[in-house]
Amino acid sequence: MSAGRLPFFVGIWGKATYEFQATAAQLAVVMGALGVAPLVGSLWSGYLVDRLGPRRVLVVFEITFVPAALAVTMAESLGQLTILVFLIGLLGAPIYTAVASLGPYLTDDVAELTRINSWLEGAGWAAFIVGPAAGALAVRYLSLDAIFVLDAATSLVGALLVAGIRLRPVPPAERQTGFREEITAGARYVLSRADLRFVLLAGSSVWLAFGAFSALEPLFYREVLKTGPEALGWVNSLFGVGLVTGTLMMPKLPAFWRSTRGLATVVALNGLGGLIYVGTDRMVVVVAGALVWGAVIGVMVPVYRTILQTRTPHHLTGRVQAASQTMADSLRLVPLLVVPALAVRYGVQPVLIVNVVLVALLGVSLLPLAHQYETSPKAS
């Protein structure tokens, strides 16, 4: 599974894999462009959020996303698609950072923040149910390019919805040092605290699995399951059902699951969910795996986000979330360097299985360290 605007991912996967007949290496290049672009965008997106507030950033970049999405429909080669995908990633980075930063602008109560983060994630994940299903219908009855038109339309709707949000009055961050220092303030704050370094590593490590899936998942459908982009859309829609279910469950779970130990445990469970998803060539098991893995991610993301937010000074909220996004995007790029060659040598499915097992082992290895970071100084 991949993170981000999932309908758009399905469209990119479908266009590259089925329209341009991309190989694993070529697909890795396309997804690499989509992974590198947010690294650039995240450098300044957190600063924009802290200076302007998340609502303004969301409205502006949801609107600018529209022409970029529509431009993808005009791609006539894999090279053109790669360039346009890079632009999409660049414009998407501020959107992700703003959404991740929105909770503290709505409340300063920790219990309420947990619920708000769950609802924010649930609302976002809900689009993963409708979007891929709509994308599958678009592929069946219209074309792959219809997915990008659909995503452009939903961006406009998103801009209208966000414009009406009322934020609690919080003074904007003031520039006190040089521009370079302001841009890197979030990363420097995270590096200065051992507990935040641990939380960032744990919460971002799952993207190692997503990096491999971004290059190989559509090939898994094409070569192992022997299906087309329509099935990819429907199963990812079910993944969205799992995401929403897990997100809505999270506030009702015991306190353990909202701790650093719970975070490490959920990271390990990601490996199990991924293993169910790609461990067979039976579609019924793949569907079950999509639901299970989606539920695990649905629990993990708001837990990770809330822990990070409650340990961050408000004036650095956007930049710390941007640092988190940069870490995730960096880890997502790592598998792209090796998985295409490994898939050619050993096969797509074995590489995906090993990838999710490694994530599970990483989560288990973090458990002994999690206890010492259970408490931390309150962010000011």
C-alpha positions, 0 to 999 in steps of 0.5 A, spaced: 500 500 500 502 507 498 500 513 502 498 519 500 492 521 495 491 514 494 486 515 488 492 519 485 497 513 486 492 508 483 492 513 477 499 513 476 500 506 477 495 504 472 498 509 467 505 507 468 504 500 469 498 498 464 498 504 459 506 505 458 508 498 460 513 500 465 518 495 468 520 495 476 526 499 474 522 504 470 516 504 476 521 505 481 524 512 477 516 514 477 515 513 484 522 516 486 520 522 483 514 522 487 518 521 493 524 526 492 519 532 490 516 532 498 523 532 500 524 539 497 517 541 499 517 539 506 523 544 507 519 550 506 512 547 508 513 547 515 515 554 515 509 556 511 504 553 516 507 556 522 507 563 519 501 563 516 497 557 519 494 551 516 488 553 514 491 558 509 496 553 506 491 548 505 486 552 501 492 555 497 495 548 495 489 545 494 487 550 489 494 549 486 494 542 486 488 542 480 492 544 474 497 540 476 493 534 476 489 535 470 496 536 466 498 528 468 492 527 463 496 530 457 502 525 459 504 522 452 510 518 455 513 515 461 518 521 461 513 526 461 509 522 467 515 522 471 516 530 470 509 531 472 509 526 478 515 530 481 510 537 480 505 533 484 509 531 490 512 538 490 505 541 491 502 536 495 508 536 501 504 543 504 498 539 504 500 533 508 504 538 513 498 542 514 493 537 515 498 534 520 499 540 524 491 542 524 490 539 531 493 543 535 490 549 532 483 546 534 485 545 541 490 545 547 487 539 551 491 532 550 485 528 550 481 532 545 487 532 541 487 525 540 480 525 538 481 530 533 487 527 530 482 521 529 477 524 526 482 528 522 485 522 519 478 518 519 476 524 514 482 523 510 482 516 510 474 516 508 476 519 501 480 512 500 474 508 500 470 512 495 476 515 491 479 508 489 472 505 488 471 511 483 477 510 480 476 503 478 469 505 475 472 511 472 477 505 469 472 501 467 467 506 464 471 512 462 479 511 462 485 512 467 485 519 465 478 520 469 482 519 475 486 525 475 480 529 473 476 526 479 482 528 484 482 535 481 475 536 483 476 533 490 481 538 491 477 544 489 471 541 494 477 540 499 479 547 499 472 550 500 471 545 506 477 547 509 476 555 508 470 554 513 474 551 519 475 556 525 481 555 528 483 557 536 487 564 536 494 563 536 499 568 534 503 566 528 510 564 529 515 570 528 521 570 524 527 571 529 533 568 526 536 567 519 531 564 514 535 558 513 535 557 521 528 558 521 527 553 515 531 547 519 528 549 526 523 543 527 529 538 525 534 541 529 529 541 535 527 534 534 534 532 534 536 535 540 531 531 544 532 523 545 524 522 546 522 525 539 528 522 535 525 515 538 518 517 536 520 519 529 524 513 528 518 509 530 513 512 526 516 513 520 519 506 519 513 503 516 514 507 510 520 503 508 515 498 507 511 503 503 517 505 498 517 497 496 510 497 495 510 503 491 514 500 486 512 493 486 505 493 488 502 494 481 506 489 478 504 484 484 497 485 481 499 484 474 504 478 475 502 475 481 494 476 481 493 476 474 489 482 474 488 489 472 488 496 475 480 496 476 482 490 481 487 495 484 482 500 485 477 496 489 482 493 493 485 499 495 478 502 497 477 496 502 484 498 505 481 505 506 475 501 510 480 498 514 484 505 515 477 508 517 475 503 522 482 503 525 482 510 526 475 511 529 477 505 534 483 508 536 480 513 541 476 507 545 483 503 545 486 502 552 491 507 554 497 502 552 496 503 545 497 511 545 503 510 548 510 509 545 510 502 547 503 502 543 507 505 537 512 500 537 507 495 537 503 497 532 509 498 527 511 491 528 503 489 527 504 493 520 509 487 518 503 482 520 498 486 516 503 487 510 504 479 510 497 477 510 496 482 504 502 479 499 503 472 502 499 469 497 496 469 490 489 468 493 484 474 492 480 473 498 486 473 502 489 479 499 482 483 501 483 480 508 490 483 508 488 490 505 482 490 511 487 488 517 493 492 514 489 498 513 486 498 520 493 497 523 495 504 519 489 507 522 490 506 529 498 508 528 498 514 524 493 518 529 497 515 535 504 517 532 501 524 530 498 526 537 505 523 541 509 528 536 504 534 537 504 534 545 511 534 545 512 540 540 512 547 542 506 550 538 510 555 534 514 549 531 508 545 530 508 545 522 516 545 522 516 538 526 511 535 522 515 537 516 521 534 519 516 528 520 514 528 513 521 529 510 523 523 515 518 518 512 519 520 505 527 519 505 525 512 508 520 511 502 526 512 497 531 507 500 527 501 498 527 504 491 534 503 490 534 496 491 527 492 490 527 493 482 533 489 481 531 484 487 524 483 484 528 481 477 532 476 480 527 473 486 520 475 483 516 481 486 512 477 491 518 474 495 521 481 495 515 484 498 514 479 503 521 480 506 520 487 506 514 487 510 518 482 515 523 486 516 518 492 518 515 487 523 522 485 526 524 493 526 518 494 530 520 488 535 527 491 536 524 498 538 520 495 544 525 494 549 527 502 548 520 504 548 519 504 555 524 509 557 521 514 552 514 514 555 514 520 559 517 527 557 518 534 558 511 538 556 512 542 550 511 549 551 
